[in-house]
Amino acid sequence: MIFLAFRYLLERRKQTIFTLLGVFLGTMTYVGVSGFFLGFQNYMVQQLIDNSAQIHIQARQDVLTEHGLDEAFYKHAYVQWVSPPSGLLGYLEVQDPQAWYQRLRADQRVRAFSPLISAPVLFTLAKNSVSAVLTGCDPLQQAQVTSIAKSMVDGKFSDIAGGGNRVIMGDELMKRIGAAKDQVVLVSIGGRDSTPMKVVGRFISGNRGSDLQAYAALNDVQRMNGTPNRVTEIAVRLKDYSQAGSIAQDWSRISPEKVESWDQQNVNILSVIKMQTTLRFTMIFAILLVAGFGIYNVLNMTVTQKRQDIAILRSMGYDTFDIVTLFFTQGVMVGAVGGVCGLLSGYLLCRYLQTISFFPPNSSHAGETLHISLDWAIYLQASMLALVAASIASILPARAAGKLTPIEIIRAGA
């Protein structure tokens, strides 16, 4: 049966080649496009979980609504405000950071955590003044929570350990203020006196917003802000980042703090990734649909042209199942050969795409190439889609061939 199916395919070589090309291009496109999209998505997710904490424990500050204070002032009464209250309702700092430290040290799911205090400041150098955010942290702990230490291009992140009014600035912030390493800048918080701080390092995160920030020792920022022992956030890194959502939900029930996971804070970016996935499957479905129509047309024409052969086979004792198997095998063979060729070509295409640079090298960064996923699941899905498309496209012509009887073929003038 396989020999007959192979022979029928060779008799119509042009149609067979074009059909193989359809399956081949569909499979190769699926592998290439899926590798590109999944590689990009994995890269984005990795950047999100590396450049920031996976769970943020922050001082809760909710926006005050029009009737947010009704219960506090007038219990069980409806209040119509002439001038509705506005502003923020909550706390300026984490209420009991020591309790959080104990809880996080005891939790086996936590890899590391870092207490932080952030404050809007004004950096001044000569006549240049730039407003930015100064974050106080323990550099050794912060380096375990985020990848900030790996982003250093001048100096070490640990240089701010121990205090001493030393600061590490982002590359964009240093450009705007015109500062260089080992220079002294003035830092003022609110209406307080300016504090001279020595620039001991520079980092480039690749995000312009992040590169407008600065880091200093936790004690230095607390002293400059006049808030000793106060922290506004505790950044947490987990052993398994996929559990961040459920862990954050559990922690939010046991404290007044606002606890958010990395995916909750980046819901817009993750929604774009979902849209990309939907677009990828829609495009691949359209390509395989075209390939399926090609297989259907070739087999349908083969059934029409081989009516006399079908009659001979039926008269020789081949039953309906054998005839269906004959033409169904042709479609599966086309799908299998086209799929294997498409998988190999798609793999080579992905390897080539990995060599294309999208971030040119400069004095502080080595050039980066496209991030292409070579996940085995992509190739399994591509092979299954090729076989399923070929099988579905072969069913109708195969069934039509199996229903033909010698008497019907003779009466039709075959």
C-alpha positions as CSV (number, residue, x, y, z in Angstrom):
1,M,0.0,0.0,0.0
2,I,2.9,2.4,0.8
3,F,4.5,1.5,-2.5
4,L,1.3,2.4,-4.4
5,A,0.9,5.6,-2.5
6,F,4.5,6.6,-3.2
7,R,4.1,5.7,-6.9
8,Y,1.0,7.9,-7.3
9,L,2.8,10.8,-5.7
10,L,5.7,10.5,-8.2
11,E,3.4,10.4,-11.2
12,R,2.3,13.9,-10.4
13,R,5.6,15.4,-9.4
14,K,4.9,19.1,-10.0
15,Q,1.7,19.0,-7.9
16,T,3.5,16.9,-5.2
17,I,6.5,19.3,-5.1
18,F,4.2,22.3,-4.7
19,T,2.3,20.6,-1.9
20,L,5.5,19.6,-0.2
21,L,6.6,23.3,-0.4
22,G,3.4,24.4,1.3
23,V,3.9,22.1,4.2
24,F,7.6,22.8,4.3
25,L,7.2,26.6,4.4
26,G,4.4,26.4,6.9
27,T,6.5,24.2,9.3
28,M,9.6,26.3,8.8
29,T,7.7,29.5,9.4
30,Y,6.1,28.1,12.5
31,V,9.5,27.2,13.9
32,G,11.1,30.5,13.0
33,V,8.3,32.7,14.1
34,S,7.7,30.8,17.3
35,G,11.4,30.8,18.1
36,F,11.6,34.6,17.6
37,F,8.4,35.4,19.6
38,L,9.2,33.0,22.5
39,G,12.8,34.1,22.6
40,F,11.7,37.7,22.8
41,Q,9.1,36.9,25.4
42,N,11.5,34.9,27.5
43,Y,14.0,37.8,27.2
44,M,11.4,40.3,28.4
45,V,10.3,38.2,31.3
46,Q,13.9,37.6,32.3
47,Q,14.6,41.3,32.3
48,L,11.5,42.0,34.4
49,I,12.5,39.4,37.0
50,D,16.2,40.3,37.0
51,N,16.1,44.1,37.0
52,S,13.5,44.4,39.7
53,A,12.3,42.4,42.7
54,Q,9.9,39.5,42.2
55,I,7.7,40.6,45.1
56,H,7.4,44.2,46.4
57,I,6.3,44.8,50.0
58,Q,5.5,48.5,50.1
59,A,4.0,51.0,52.4
60,R,0.3,51.1,51.5
61,Q,-0.9,54.4,50.1
62,D,-4.4,54.3,48.5
63,V,-6.1,57.1,46.6
64,L,-8.8,58.6,48.8
65,T,-12.3,58.3,47.2
66,E,-15.2,60.7,47.7
67,H,-16.9,58.5,50.3
68,G,-13.7,56.9,51.7
69,L,-14.0,58.8,55.0
70,D,-17.8,58.4,55.5
71,E,-17.5,55.5,57.9
72,A,-14.8,57.1,59.9
73,F,-16.7,60.3,60.6
74,Y,-20.4,59.4,60.2
75,K,-21.1,55.7,60.9
76,H,-24.1,54.2,59.2
77,A,-25.0,57.4,57.4
78,Y,-25.0,58.6,53.8
79,V,-22.9,61.7,53.5
80,Q,-23.0,64.2,50.6
81,W,-19.8,66.2,50.6
82,V,-19.8,69.8,49.4
83,S,-16.0,69.5,48.8
84,P,-15.1,65.8,48.6
85,P,-11.9,64.6,50.4
86,S,-8.9,63.9,48.2
87,G,-5.3,62.8,48.5
88,L,-3.7,59.6,49.8
89,L,-4.8,57.4,52.6
90,G,-2.2,55.1,54.2
91,Y,1.3,55.0,55.6
92,L,4.6,56.5,54.7
93,E,6.7,53.5,55.7
94,V,6.5,49.8,56.3
95,Q,4.8,49.5,59.7
96,D,6.8,46.6,61.2
97,P,9.9,45.9,59.1
98,Q,11.6,43.7,61.7
99,A,8.6,41.3,61.7
100,W,8.9,41.1,57.9
101,Y,12.6,40.3,58.2
102,Q,11.9,37.4,60.5
103,R,9.1,36.1,58.4
104,L,11.2,36.3,55.2
105,R,14.3,34.6,56.8
106,A,12.1,31.7,57.9
107,D,10.3,31.2,54.6
108,Q,12.1,28.5,52.6
109,R,10.7,29.9,49.3
110,V,12.6,33.2,49.7
111,R,16.1,33.4,48.2
112,A,17.0,37.0,49.3
113,F,15.4,40.2,50.4
114,S,16.5,43.9,50.6
115,P,15.0,46.8,52.7
116,L,14.8,50.0,50.7
117,I,14.0,53.6,51.2
118,S,13.4,55.9,48.2
119,A,13.2,59.6,48.2
120,P,12.9,62.3,45.5
121,V,16.0,64.4,45.5
122,L,17.7,67.2,43.7
123,F,21.3,66.6,42.4
124,T,23.3,69.7,41.9
125,L,26.7,70.1,40.2
126,A,27.9,73.7,39.5
127,K,24.9,75.3,37.8
128,N,23.3,72.0,36.8
129,S,20.4,70.6,38.8
130,V,18.5,67.4,38.0
131,S,15.7,65.9,40.0
132,A,15.8,62.1,40.4
133,V,15.0,59.3,42.8
134,L,17.7,58.3,45.3
135,T,17.3,54.7,46.7
136,G,18.9,53.7,49.9
137,C,19.7,50.0,50.2
138,D,22.1,47.4,51.6
139,P,24.3,46.8,48.4
140,L,25.1,43.2,49.3
141,Q,21.5,42.2,49.7
142,Q,20.3,44.3,46.8
143,A,22.8,42.6,44.5
144,Q,21.1,39.3,45.4
145,V,17.6,40.6,44.7
146,T,18.2,42.4,41.4
147,S,20.9,42.4,38.6
148,I,22.0,45.9,39.4
149,A,25.5,44.8,40.3
150,K,25.9,43.2,36.8
151,S,24.9,46.5,35.2
152,M,27.9,48.4,36.7
153,V,30.2,49.7,34.0
154,D,32.4,51.9,36.3
155,G,33.2,51.0,39.9
156,K,31.5,48.3,42.0
157,F,28.1,48.3,43.5
158,S,29.5,47.3,46.8
159,D,31.5,50.6,47.0
160,I,28.6,52.2,48.7
161,A,28.6,49.7,51.5
162,G,29.3,51.2,54.9
163,G,27.9,54.6,54.1
164,G,30.2,57.6,54.0
165,N,28.0,59.7,51.7
166,R,28.9,57.8,48.5
167,V,26.5,57.4,45.6
168,I,26.2,55.3,42.5
169,M,24.4,57.0,39.6
170,G,22.7,55.8,36.4
171,D,24.4,56.7,33.1
172,E,21.6,59.0,31.9
173,L,21.6,60.9,35.2
174,M,25.3,61.4,35.1
175,K,25.0,62.7,31.5
176,R,22.3,65.2,32.4
177,I,24.1,66.6,35.4
178,G,27.5,66.4,33.8
179,A,29.1,64.4,36.6
180,A,32.0,61.9,36.4
181,K,33.3,59.3,38.8
182,D,35.1,60.7,42.0
183,Q,33.3,64.0,41.6
184,V,31.3,65.4,44.5
185,V,27.6,66.4,43.9
186,L,25.2,68.1,46.2
187,V,22.0,66.2,47.1
188,S,19.0,67.9,48.7
189,I,15.9,66.2,50.0
190,G,12.8,68.4,50.4
191,G,13.7,71.6,52.3
192,R,16.7,70.1,54.1
193,D,20.3,71.3,53.7
194,S,22.2,69.9,50.8
195,T,24.5,67.0,51.5
196,P,27.8,66.5,49.5
197,M,28.1,63.0,48.1
198,K,30.9,61.4,46.2
199,V,30.1,59.6,42.9
200,V,31.8,56.2,43.2
201,G,30.2,54.3,40.3
202,R,28.0,54.3,37.2
203,F,25.5,51.7,35.9
204,I,23.6,51.1,32.7
205,S,20.5,49.0,32.9
206,G,19.3,49.6,29.3
207,N,16.2,51.4,30.5
208,R,16.4,55.2,30.4
209,G,14.0,55.6,33.3
210,S,16.1,53.3,35.5
211,D,19.3,55.0,34.4
212,L,17.9,58.3,35.9
213,Q,18.1,56.8,39.4
214,A,20.8,56.7,42.0
215,Y,21.7,54.4,44.8
216,A,23.3,55.0,48.2
217,A,23.7,53.2,51.5
218,L,20.5,52.7,53.4
219,N,21.8,54.6,56.5
220,D,22.9,57.6,54.5
221,V,19.5,58.1,52.8
222,Q,17.6,57.5,56.1
223,R,19.8,60.2,57.8
224,M,19.5,62.7,54.9
225,N,15.7,62.2,54.9
226,G,15.4,62.5,58.7
227,T,13.8,59.1,59.0
228,P,16.1,56.8,60.9
229,N,15.2,53.0,60.8
230,R,12.4,53.7,58.3
231,V,12.0,51.7,55.1
232,T,9.4,52.3,52.4
233,E,9.8,49.0,50.6
234,I,11.2,45.4,51.1
235,A,12.3,43.9,47.8
236,V,12.1,40.0,47.7
237,R,13.6,37.5,45.3
238,L,12.2,34.0,45.3
239,K,13.7,30.6,44.4
240,D,10.9,30.1,41.9
241,Y,9.5,33.3,40.4
242,S,6.4,31.5,39.0
243,Q,5.1,31.3,42.5
244,A,5.3,35.1,43.1
245,G,1.6,35.7,42.4
246,S,0.3,33.2,44.9
247,I,2.8,34.1,47.6
248,A,2.1,37.8,47.3
249,Q,-1.6,37.1,47.6
250,D,-1.0,35.1,50.8
251,W,1.3,37.8,52.3
252,S,-1.2,40.6,51.6
253,R,-3.7,38.9,54.0
254,I,-1.4,39.1,57.0
255,S,-0.2,42.7,57.0
256,P,-1.4,46.2,56.2
257,E,1.3,46.6,53.6
258,K,0.7,46.6,49.8
259,V,2.2,43.3,48.5
260,E,2.6,43.0,44.7
261,S,4.3,40.4,42.5
262,W,6.3,41.2,39.5
263,D,3.6,40.1,37.1
264,Q,1.0,42.3,38.8
265,Q,3.2,45.3,38.4
266,N,3.9,44.6,34.8
267,V,0.4,43.5,33.7
268,N,0.5,45.7,30.6
269,I,3.7,44.2,29.3
270,L,2.4,40.7,29.9
271,S,-0.8,41.5,28.1
272,V,1.3,42.5,25.0
273,I,3.0,39.1,25.2
274,K,-0.3,37.4,25.2
275,M,-1.4,39.3,22.2
276,Q,1.8,38.3,20.4
277,T,1.1,34.6,21.2
278,T,-2.4,35.0,19.8
279,L,-1.1,36.7,16.6
280,R,1.5,33.9,16.2
281,F,-1.0,31.1,16.3
282,T,-3.4,33.0,14.0
283,M,-0.7,33.5,11.4
284,I,0.5,29.9,11.6
285,F,-3.1,28.6,11.4
286,A,-3.5,30.6,8.1
287,I,-0.3,29.2,6.7
288,L,-1.2,25.6,7.5
289,L,-4.7,26.1,6.2
290,V,-3.3,27.0,2.8
291,A,-1.0,24.0,2.9
292,G,-3.9,21.8,3.9
293,F,-5.9,23.0,0.9
294,G,-2.9,22.1,-1.3
295,I,-2.9,18.6,-0.1
296,Y,-6.7,18.3,-0.5
297,N,-6.6,19.5,-4.1
298,V,-3.8,17.2,-5.1
299,L,-5.4,14.1,-3.6
300,N,-8.8,15.1,-4.9
301,M,-7.4,15.3,-8.4
302,T,-5.6,12.0,-7.9
303,V,-8.8,10.3,-6.9
304,T,-10.5,11.6,-10.0
305,Q,-7.7,10.6,-12.4
306,K,-7.2,7.1,-10.7
307,R,-10.8,6.0,-10.9
308,Q,-9.9,3.2,-13.3
309,D,-7.1,2.0,-11.0
310,I,-9.5,2.1,-8.1
311,A,-11.9,-0.1,-10.0
312,I,-9.1,-2.6,-10.8
313,L,-8.0,-2.7,-7.1
314,R,-11.6,-3.2,-5.9
315,S,-12.1,-6.1,-8.4
316,M,-8.8,-7.6,-7.2
317,G,-10.3,-7.8,-3.6
318,Y,-9.2,-4.6,-2.0
319,D,-11.9,-3.4,0.3
320,T,-13.0,0.1,1.2
321,F,-10.6,0.4,4.1
322,D,-7.7,-0.5,1.8
323,I,-8.6,2.2,-0.7
324,V,-9.0,4.8,2.1
325,T,-5.7,3.8,3.5
326,L,-4.0,4.2,0.1
327,F,-5.0,7.8,-0.4
328,F,-4.8,8.7,3.3
329,T,-1.2,7.4,3.3
330,Q,-0.3,9.8,0.4
331,G,-1.4,12.8,2.5
332,V,0.4,11.6,5.6
333,M,3.6,11.1,3.5
334,V,3.5,14.6,2.1
335,G,2.9,16.0,5.6
336,A,5.7,13.9,7.2
337,V,8.3,14.7,4.5
338,G,7.4,18.4,4.3
339,G,7.3,18.6,8.1
340,V,10.8,17.0,8.6
341,C,12.3,19.3,6.0
342,G,10.6,22.3,7.5
343,L,11.9,21.4,11.0
344,L,15.5,21.1,9.8
345,S,15.2,24.4,7.8
346,G,13.5,26.1,10.7
347,Y,16.3,25.1,13.1
348,L,18.9,26.4,10.7
349,L,16.9,29.6,10.4
350,C,16.8,30.1,14.1
351,R,20.5,29.5,14.4
352,Y,21.1,32.1,11.8
353,L,18.8,34.6,13.5
354,Q,20.8,34.1,16.7
355,T,23.8,35.7,15.0
356,I,22.0,38.9,14.0
357,S,23.0,41.8,16.3
358,F,20.2,44.2,17.4
359,F,22.2,46.2,20.0
360,P,25.4,47.7,18.6
361,P,28.5,47.4,20.8
362,N,29.8,50.5,22.5
363,S,32.3,51.4,25.2
364,S,30.1,50.0,28.0
365,H,28.1,47.2,26.4
366,A,29.0,44.3,24.2
367,G,26.7,43.8,21.2
368,E,23.7,41.6,21.8
369,T,22.1,39.3,19.3
370,L,18.5,38.3,18.8
371,H,17.2,36.0,21.5
372,I,15.7,33.0,19.7
373,S,14.2,30.1,21.6
374,L,15.2,26.6,20.6
375,D,12.7,24.9,23.0
376,W,11.9,21.4,21.9
377,A,8.2,22.0,22.4
378,I,8.2,24.3,19.4
379,Y,9.5,21.5,17.1
380,L,7.0,19.0,18.6
381,Q,4.2,21.4,18.0
382,A,5.3,22.1,14.5
383,S,5.6,18.4,13.6
384,M,2.2,17.7,15.1
385,L,0.6,20.6,13.2
386,A,2.1,19.4,9.9
387,L,0.8,15.8,10.4
388,V,-2.6,17.0,11.7
389,A,-3.1,19.4,8.7
390,A,-2.0,16.7,6.3
391,S,-4.3,14.1,7.9
392,I,-7.4,16.3,8.0
393,A,-6.8,17.4,4.4
394,S,-6.5,13.8,3.3
395,I,-9.7,12.5,5.0
396,L,-12.3,13.7,2.5
397,P,-10.5,12.6,-0.7
398,A,-9.7,9.3,0.9
399,R,-13.3,8.7,2.0
400,A,-14.5,9.7,-1.5
401,A,-12.1,7.1,-3.0
402,G,-13.2,4.4,-0.6
403,K,-16.9,4.8,-1.5
404,L,-16.3,4.2,-5.2
405,T,-17.3,0.7,-6.5
406,P,-16.3,-0.9,-9.8
407,I,-19.9,-0.8,-11.0
408,E,-20.2,3.0,-10.4
409,I,-16.8,3.6,-12.1
410,I,-17.9,1.6,-15.2
411,R,-21.3,3.4,-15.4
412,A,-19.5,6.7,-15.1
413,G,-17.4,5.8,-18.2
414,A,-14.1,5.4,-16.4
